[in-house]
């Protein structure tokens, strides 16, 4: 059996743009709140609130919208005008309907990889939103399986690899988050390819693994096949 038979891929900011729209919503949040609070670090407070609320609301646009409203109430001692809350809700709805823009090399890379490997998508967030984005992307046909999970941890990867692959040792996970896509997948026993994105959320930052023979860093998905070939040759 070849060393690698399954390629698992992250979705947001690996296959298509995502974080840039959240950044726009953050800017809108700050602009709306400036006239109602003297707190200087509005975006920092929002980001901290969003990270804190992950255990309650999970990941995704709906969670972020709730965090915007909660933070607005906290920063204004519950005096924020109703029209501002309405604007924040509208901003959250826009996050659920932004146009999909696939990243460079994605379509070509998936088409070529599909001819040699089983492809599975592993993404976290709101099920409705992730299904919408996948359908809008036109990439669904490439994937033999799609897993939308509440979070990406070592046990989650072990379960998914056991369900959809010949085993973690025959799987490579590719994504833009060291914290969610790379480190837990490596811990579960797979190979991993880190594909950095300029706008990755600070929550997803982590240190790159050092001296790990099952890890590679690539510039874009068009380089994933070369990384797989290198892993195969090293065995």
C-alpha positions as CSV (number, residue, x, y, z in Angstrom):
1,X,0.0,0.0,0.0
2,X,1.3,3.5,-0.8
3,X,2.4,5.5,2.3
4,X,-0.4,8.1,1.7
5,X,-3.8,7.2,0.3
6,X,-6.0,10.0,1.7
7,X,-5.7,13.7,1.6
8,X,-7.7,15.6,4.2
9,X,-8.2,19.3,3.8
10,X,-9.4,22.3,5.8
11,X,-11.9,24.6,4.2
12,X,-11.9,28.3,5.5
13,X,-8.7,30.1,4.3
14,X,-7.3,26.9,2.9
15,X,-9.7,26.4,0.0
16,X,-11.5,29.8,0.0
17,X,-11.2,33.3,1.5
18,X,-13.0,33.6,4.9
19,X,-11.1,35.6,7.5
20,X,-11.0,38.8,5.4
21,X,-14.8,39.1,5.8
22,X,-14.6,38.8,9.6
23,X,-11.9,41.5,9.6
24,X,-14.4,43.8,7.7
25,X,-17.0,43.0,10.4
26,X,-14.5,43.9,13.1
27,X,-13.9,47.2,11.5
28,X,-17.6,47.9,11.2
29,X,-18.1,46.9,14.9
30,X,-15.4,49.4,16.0
31,X,-16.9,52.2,13.8
32,X,-20.4,51.6,15.3
33,X,-19.2,51.6,18.9
34,X,-16.8,54.6,18.9
35,X,-19.5,57.1,19.6
36,X,-20.9,55.1,22.5
37,X,-17.8,54.1,24.5
38,X,-14.4,55.5,25.5
39,X,-12.8,52.1,25.5
40,X,-9.7,52.4,23.1
41,X,-9.1,48.8,22.2
42,X,-12.5,47.8,20.7
43,X,-11.2,45.2,18.3
44,X,-9.0,43.6,21.0
45,X,-12.0,43.4,23.3
46,X,-14.1,41.8,20.6
47,X,-11.5,39.2,19.8
48,X,-11.1,38.3,23.4
49,X,-14.8,37.9,23.8
50,X,-15.1,35.8,20.7
51,X,-12.3,33.5,21.9
52,X,-13.9,33.2,25.4
53,X,-17.3,32.4,23.9
54,X,-16.1,29.5,21.8
55,X,-16.9,27.0,24.5
56,X,-20.5,28.3,24.5
57,X,-21.2,29.2,20.9
58,X,-18.6,27.3,18.9
59,X,-17.0,28.7,15.7
60,X,-18.5,30.6,12.9
61,X,-20.5,33.6,11.9
62,X,-23.4,33.1,14.3
63,X,-21.0,32.8,17.2
64,X,-19.2,35.9,16.1
65,X,-22.4,37.9,15.8
66,X,-23.4,36.9,19.3
67,X,-20.0,38.0,20.6
68,X,-20.3,41.4,18.8
69,X,-23.7,42.0,20.5
70,X,-22.5,40.8,23.9
71,X,-19.3,43.0,23.7
72,X,-21.3,46.0,22.6
73,X,-23.5,45.7,25.6
74,X,-20.6,45.2,28.0
75,X,-18.6,48.1,26.7
76,X,-21.6,50.6,26.9
77,X,-23.0,49.3,30.2
78,X,-26.0,48.1,28.3
79,X,-26.7,51.6,26.9
80,X,-25.9,50.8,23.3
81,X,-28.7,52.0,21.0
82,X,-31.0,49.5,19.4
83,X,-30.1,50.7,15.9
84,X,-26.5,49.7,16.6
85,X,-27.6,46.2,17.7
86,X,-29.6,46.1,14.4
87,X,-26.5,47.0,12.5
88,X,-24.4,44.3,14.2
89,X,-27.1,41.8,13.3
90,X,-27.0,42.9,9.7
91,X,-23.2,42.5,9.7
92,X,-23.6,39.0,11.0
93,X,-26.1,38.1,8.3
94,X,-23.7,39.4,5.7
95,X,-21.1,36.9,7.0
96,X,-23.5,34.2,6.1
97,X,-23.9,35.4,2.5
98,X,-20.5,36.6,1.3
99,X,-19.4,35.6,-2.2
100,X,-17.1,32.6,-2.2
101,X,-13.6,33.2,-3.7
102,X,-11.4,30.1,-3.9
103,X,-7.7,30.6,-3.3
104,X,-5.1,30.3,-6.0
105,X,-4.2,26.8,-7.3
106,X,-7.1,25.2,-5.4
107,X,-9.3,23.9,-8.3
108,X,-6.3,22.5,-10.3
109,X,-4.7,21.0,-7.2
110,X,-7.9,19.2,-6.1
111,X,-8.6,17.9,-9.6
112,X,-5.1,16.4,-9.8
113,X,-5.1,15.1,-6.3
114,X,-8.5,13.4,-6.7
115,X,-7.0,11.2,-9.4
116,X,-4.6,9.6,-7.0
117,X,-6.1,9.9,-3.5
118,X,-9.3,9.9,-1.6
119,X,-10.1,13.5,-0.6
120,X,-12.0,14.3,2.6
121,X,-12.9,17.8,3.9
122,X,-12.6,18.4,7.6
123,X,-13.9,21.8,8.7
124,X,-15.3,23.3,11.9
125,X,-18.0,25.8,12.4
126,X,-21.8,26.1,11.9
127,X,-23.1,23.2,9.8
128,X,-25.5,25.3,7.8
129,X,-22.9,27.9,6.9
130,X,-20.2,25.4,6.0
131,X,-22.6,23.5,3.8
132,X,-23.6,26.7,2.1
133,X,-19.9,27.7,1.4
134,X,-19.0,24.2,0.1
135,X,-22.0,24.3,-2.3
136,X,-21.2,27.8,-3.4
137,X,-17.5,26.9,-4.0
138,X,-18.3,24.3,-6.6
139,X,-15.7,22.0,-4.9
140,X,-18.0,19.5,-3.3
141,X,-17.6,16.9,-6.1
142,X,-14.0,16.4,-5.2
143,X,-14.6,15.1,-1.8
144,X,-15.5,11.5,-0.9
145,X,-16.5,12.6,2.6
146,X,-17.2,15.9,4.5
147,X,-16.9,16.3,8.2
148,X,-18.2,19.5,9.9
149,X,-17.0,19.4,13.6
150,X,-17.4,21.6,16.6
151,X,-13.6,21.7,17.1
152,X,-10.5,20.0,15.8
153,X,-8.7,17.9,18.4
154,X,-6.6,14.8,18.4
155,X,-9.6,12.6,19.4
156,X,-11.7,14.1,16.6
157,X,-9.0,13.4,14.0
158,X,-8.6,9.9,15.3
159,X,-12.3,9.3,14.9
160,X,-12.4,10.8,11.4
161,X,-9.3,8.9,10.2
162,X,-10.7,5.6,11.5
163,X,-14.0,6.3,9.7
164,X,-12.8,7.5,6.3
165,X,-9.2,6.3,5.8
166,X,-6.9,3.3,5.8
167,X,-5.5,4.8,9.0
168,X,-3.8,8.0,10.2
169,X,-0.4,6.7,9.0
170,X,-1.8,6.7,5.4
171,X,-3.3,10.2,5.7
172,X,-2.1,13.8,5.3
173,X,-4.0,16.8,6.7
174,X,-3.5,20.2,5.0
175,X,-4.6,23.5,6.3
176,X,-3.8,27.0,7.3
177,X,-4.1,26.7,11.1
178,X,-1.2,25.2,13.0
179,X,-3.4,24.9,16.1
180,X,-6.3,23.2,14.5
181,X,-5.1,21.6,11.3
182,X,-1.5,20.6,11.9
183,X,-0.6,19.9,15.6
184,X,-3.7,17.7,16.5
185,X,-3.5,15.8,13.2
186,X,0.1,15.0,13.8
187,X,-0.7,13.9,17.3
188,X,-3.3,11.6,15.9
189,X,-0.6,10.0,13.8
190,X,-1.1,11.5,10.3
191,X,1.2,13.5,8.1
192,X,0.5,17.3,7.9
193,X,1.1,20.1,5.4
194,X,0.8,23.7,6.7
195,X,-0.5,26.2,4.1
196,X,-0.1,29.7,5.7
197,X,-2.7,32.4,5.0
198,X,-2.0,36.0,5.6
199,X,-5.1,36.7,7.6
200,X,-5.3,33.6,9.9
201,X,-7.1,34.5,13.1
202,X,-4.8,35.0,16.1
203,X,-6.6,32.2,18.0
204,X,-5.3,29.7,15.5
205,X,-1.6,30.7,15.9
206,X,0.9,28.1,17.4
207,X,4.5,27.3,17.0
208,X,5.6,25.2,14.0
209,X,6.7,21.7,14.9
210,X,10.5,21.2,14.8
211,X,12.3,18.1,13.6
212,X,9.0,16.4,12.7
213,X,9.5,14.1,9.7
214,X,5.8,13.9,9.0
215,X,5.4,17.7,8.7
216,X,5.9,20.1,5.8
217,X,5.3,23.8,5.1
218,X,4.1,24.7,1.6
219,X,3.2,28.0,0.0
220,X,0.0,26.9,-1.6
221,X,-2.0,23.8,-2.4
222,X,-0.4,23.5,-5.8
223,X,2.7,22.3,-3.8
224,X,0.9,19.6,-1.9
225,X,1.7,16.8,-4.3
226,X,5.4,17.6,-4.1
227,X,5.2,17.4,-0.3
228,X,3.5,14.0,-0.5
229,X,6.1,12.8,-3.0
230,X,8.9,13.9,-0.6
231,X,7.2,12.0,2.3
232,X,6.9,8.9,0.1
233,X,10.6,9.1,-1.0
234,X,11.8,9.5,2.6
235,X,10.3,6.2,3.7
